[in-house]
Amino acid sequence: MILVTGATGLVGFHLLLELTKEGKAVRAIYRNAAKKEHVYNLFATQGLTASFEKIEWVEADILDIPKLEEAFQGVTQVYHCAALISFDPKDESALYQTNIIGTANVVNLCLAHDVEKLCHVSSIATLGAGNTANWCVTEETERNMELIHSDYSITKYGAELEVWRGQQEGLNVVVVNPGVIFGDGFYTSGSSLFFSKIKKGMSFYTQGTVGIVAVEDVVKSMLAAMNSNSTGERFIVVAENWTYKELFDTLATALQVKKPTIEAKPWLTSLLWKVDWFLGTFFAKKRLLTHATALALYDKSYLDSGKLQATFSFSFLPMKHYLTALAEKHR
């Protein structure tokens, strides 16, 4: 039996598609009935209702150990996709609970139930950063703890520490570190917000870089790592590295709207994140830009997926074609 946490999210849904196509016995955790219904509708749209019905759905929370304990009965492999993504400092406690404590619970139950292997979906946010001497980032690039990191980055890094602790205690683990994940089916959250913001009109861009990847390739990398003899390894999963200008221009062209034309210099985003802090602090406005995210807009690090490609003869979907096709669903 294969257990999938975060089964109602973008990666979880696409993983369920592939596992059911392979005829695997799958148990999926959900917390929200409406999100489970959304996944059902996505399966139905593809004529795969029968596949959905073969999934054993369990209502549980990775913070609720008794319920989670029930979900682990008879499980041999675990794909841990559940995580909270937020860059609002007000969510610090929730990020800590979900990403670190929740992952610790999953790891502990994997050990308690003699699970054969765990695949942890991490993020490039946990990796080291490039610099003017060498912008290339690999799995071996050391994380600089003195740099300013978002709470999301810190808690996902903490989650990884729990996974590596599990490995030291005898659990077979693999970790994937995807870039910004694009995919079909979830149009109001995650990377889909790029489409909505560009569609509404975006004037500014930066020349910082961002690693991007299709969700199908993230799932493919997870399956490759889990079905191999690899253990105790991490793999960067980034198809291409684009500047934010390239990304925004590509989406604007595909959406048939005006491209951003004004380059935002560091002094401008520095001013904006301070204004955003003021509004969030004194007017309870949800934070959209923090010091850490503002700095990330100018990061020129190049994420290298060479290890993944060499280990599994892995090839990626071309992102320009992929994003152009995906944009048609956002028009």
N, C-alpha and C positions, 0 to 999 in steps of 0.2 A: 504494500500500500504506500502510495506517495502522498505526502501532506504538503499543501500549498497555503502559506499564510499570505495575507494581502491579496486574496484571490479576486476581489472585486475592483482592483485597480488596473491601470493600463498594462503593466507587465504581467500581473497575475492572470488577467483575462486571456492575453495572448499565449501565455504558458499553458493554461487549461486547454486552449484550442489544440495546441500541438500534442500535449499528453493524451488527450482523448482520441486524436487522430491515430496515435500509435497504439491505441487500445489498452492503455495503462489503467490500472485501478487507482483512482484519484479521490482524495478527500480534501475538501476546500473549506477554509475557515472564512466566515463572514460575520460582521457585526451589525450591518445595516440592511434591513430587508429590502429597502428601495434600491440599494446598490446591487443587491443580488438579483433583483428583478431586471435591472438595467443589463446585467450580464446575460440573463436569460434572453432578453430581447436581441442582444447582439448575436447570440448563438442562433436564434430563430431567423434573424435577417439573412444568415448564411445557410439556412436550411439544415441546421445542425441541432435541432431541438432534442433529438434522440441522444446525441452526444452529451448535451447538458444534463439530461435526466440520468445518465450513467454516473455522474459525479455525486459523491456522498457529501452533502453540505452539512456543516456543523456550525451552529451559532456559538461563537466563543470570542474571547479577547486575549491577546498575548499578555495582558496584565492580570488576567483572571486565571490563576494557576489551577484551581480545581476543574474549570471548564476546559482549559488547555490540556490538562492531564487526560481527560476523556478523549480529546481529539488525537492524542498520540498513541492510542491503543493499536497495536499491530502495524505500526508505521516502520518502514525500512529506509525511506529517503525523505528529506525535507528540503523544500525550496522556500527560503525565508524572504518573502517580498514585502512584507508589511513594514511600513515606516511612516513617520510624519514628516512632511516637507513644509517648512515655513521659514521665512527670513525675518519675521517680526519678533523682536526681542521679548515681547510680552508672552510669547509661546515657549519661552525657555524651559519652564517646568514641564509642560506637556511633551516637548521634544526630548527632554531627559528621560521621562517616564517611558514613552513609547520606544524610542530608538535604543536607549541603553538598557533600561530595566527589562523591557519587552524582549530584547534580543538575548539578554542573560537568561530569562525564563525559557526561551526556545532552546538555547544551548544546554541548559541544565536538564531539560526533559529529553533532549536527544541522547545525552549521556545516560540518564536513568533508564531509558527504554532501548538502549543498545542500537540506536539508529545507525545504519551503515554509513551514511554520508549526508552532509549538510551543504547546501549551496546558499550562500549569503549574498543578497543583492545590496551592494554598497554604493559608492558614488565616487566620481573623480574629486569631489570636495574633500575627501580624506587624504589625498595624495600630496606629495611635495609640490613645490612650485618651481618653474624655471626662473632664470634671471638673465641679465645681459651677457653673462659669460656663456650660458647654455640654456636656451629656452626649451629644450626637449625634456619632457617628463616621461619617465618609465616607471615600472613597478618598483624599481630600486631607488628612485629619487627620495631623499630623506625629507620628511615633513619638518618644516621650520616652525617650532612651537612659539617663536617670538613674534611671528607675523600676526596680523589681525585676522581672526577667523570668525565666521558667522556661528551662531548657536547651532544651526543645522550641521555645519561642518564638524564642529566639536563633538556633537552627540553621535553623528555617524562614525566618527573616528573612535569614539568610546564603544560603539556597537562592535566595531571590528576587533577591538581589544578583547571583548567578550568571546568572539569567535575564535581568536587565536588562543585564548585561555582554554577553550574547549578542545582545541587541537592538542595542546600540551597535556590535557587530561585523557587523551586517547581517541578523540572524535576525528573522523576523516572530514575535512572541510575544503571547500573551494570558495573563493570570493571573486565576484565580478564587480568592476568599477566602471559603470557606464557614464558616458557624457550626458548631455541633454537629450532625453529620449523623445522622439516624435512617433506618433502612431495614430491609428484610426480608432474611433469608438468613444472617445472621451473629449468632448469639445468645450468644456467649461472649466477645465483645470489643467495644471501642469504646463507643458510646452504649448498647448492649444491657445494659451493666453497670448503667445506671440502673434498668432493669426488675428485674434480679436483686436489687439492693440494696433497692429498695422492696418487692419481694415478700417478702424475708426479714424486713423490718421496719426502718424507719428512723424515729428519734424526732426528729431535728433538721432544721431548715431555716434558710435565710438569705433576706434580702430583696434580695440582689444579683440582677443580671439576666444572662440568657444568651440568645444568639441561636441559634435552632434552624431546621432546614430538612430537608426530605425529600430522600433521595438521588436520587429521580427528578428533582427540580428542580435539583440540582447538575449532574446529567448534561445536563439540558436547557439549562442556562446554558452549559456547556462547548461543546455542539454549536452553539448559537446564536453564540457568540463565534468559534468556528473557521470556521463557514460564512459569516461576514460579512467585511467589509473592515476590521474593527477590528484594529489592531496597536499594540503598545506601550501597551496599556490593561489596567487591573485592574478587577475587578467584585466588589463585596461580594455574597455570596449568602446572605442571611438572610431567611427567610420572616416570622418573628415574633420579637419580643423579649419574653421572659417572665421573671418572677422565679423563683428556684429553688423558692420555695413553690408558685407556680402549676404549675410542671412536676411537682413531687413529688405535689401533690394530684391533678393530672390522671391521672398514672400509677397512683396508689394507687386512685383511683375505678375506673379501667378494669380494674385487676387484682383489684378487690374485696378490698382489704386496708386496714388502718388507715392514715390519713394521719399524716404527721409533725405533732407538736403543740408542740414546744419550739423557740423561736427561739434559734439559736446566736449569741450576741453575739461581737464581735471578740476580747474577752479570752479566751473559751473556745477559739476556733480557734487563737489565738496560743499558748495552753498546749498544745493538742493537737499542733501541728506541731513544737513543741520536744520533746515526748515521742516523737513519731514519729521525729525526728532521732536521739534517744538510742537508741531501739530499733534503728534502721537502722545506726547507727554501731557499736554495741557488741554487737549480737546478730544482725547480718547479716539483719535483717528488711527485706523490700522496702518502700520508702517509699510511703506512700499519700497523705501530706499534707506539702507543703513550704511554706516561707514564701510563695513566689510563688502557689501554688494557694490557700493560705488567704486571701491578699489578694483574689484573683479572685472569691471567694465573695461579696464585698461591693461589687464593681464595679457601678455603675449605668449604664454606658455603653449607649447605644442605637445599634445597628448599622443604618445606613440603606442599603437596597438600591435607592434611587431611580434611580441611574445605570443599573443593569441593567434596571429596569422601563421607563425612558424610552427607552433605546437599542434594546431588542428587543421593546417592547410585551409585556414579560414579566409573567406572573401566577403566583402561588404556590399550591400546595395548602394548604388550611386545616389548620393543625397539630393542632388539638384532635381533629378527626375522624380525621386520619391516625394520631395516636398511640393513640387509642382502638382503632382497628382493628388496629394493630400489637400492642397489648398482649394481644389475644386469643390471639396466637401464643406469648405468653410465660407464659400461665397454667399 
